[in-house]
Amino acid sequence: MTEASRLRGVAFAASGRGDAASARDHRYRASLLEAQLVDPFWRETAAELLRLPQAA
């Protein structure tokens, strides 16, 4: 959880610098780490949902 929080902070800083691609990558990596906190039965489903494009 600590590493995911750190990555989100790095993403926030990158976003503030206007580096959207880096911010997106850091947020994605944080999401992958957080998905590991999900019950093992649901991990594959959670990982698949993270790969879906977000609705506008």
C-alpha positions in Angstrom: 0.0 0.0 0.0 2.9 2.3 0.8 4.4 1.9 -2.7 1.1 2.5 -4.4 0.6 5.7 -2.4 4.2 6.8 -3.4 3.4 6.1 -7.0 0.3 8.1 -6.9 2.3 11.0 -5.4 4.8 10.8 -8.2 1.9 10.7 -10.7 0.4 13.9 -9.1 3.8 15.6 -9.4 4.2 14.5 -13.1 0.7 15.8 -13.8 1.6 19.1 -12.3 4.6 19.3 -14.6 2.3 18.6 -17.6 3.7 15.1 -18.1 0.4 13.3 -18.7 2.0 10.1 -20.1 4.2 9.6 -17.1 1.4 10.4 -14.7 -0.8 7.8 -16.4 1.9 5.2 -16.2 2.5 5.8 -12.5 -1.2 5.7 -11.7 -1.5 2.4 -13.7 1.4 0.9 -11.7 -0.2 2.0 -8.5 -3.5 0.4 -9.5 -1.7 -2.9 -10.3 -0.2 -2.9 -6.8 -3.6 -2.2 -5.2 -5.1 -5.0 -7.2 -2.9 -7.4 -5.3 -4.8 -6.4 -2.2 -7.9 -8.0 -3.7 -8.9 -11.4 -2.6 -7.1 -14.0 -4.8 -10.4 -15.3 -6.2 -11.1 -11.8 -7.7 -7.6 -10.8 -8.7 -7.9 -11.8 -12.4 -11.2 -10.0 -12.7 -9.8 -6.9 -11.0 -6.7 -6.9 -13.3 -9.0 -7.2 -16.4 -11.1 -4.3 -15.3 -7.9 -2.2 -14.9 -7.1 -2.9 -18.5 -10.5 -1.6 -19.8 -10.6 2.0 -21.0 -12.4 4.3 -18.6 -15.8 5.6 -19.6 -15.9 9.4 -20.2 
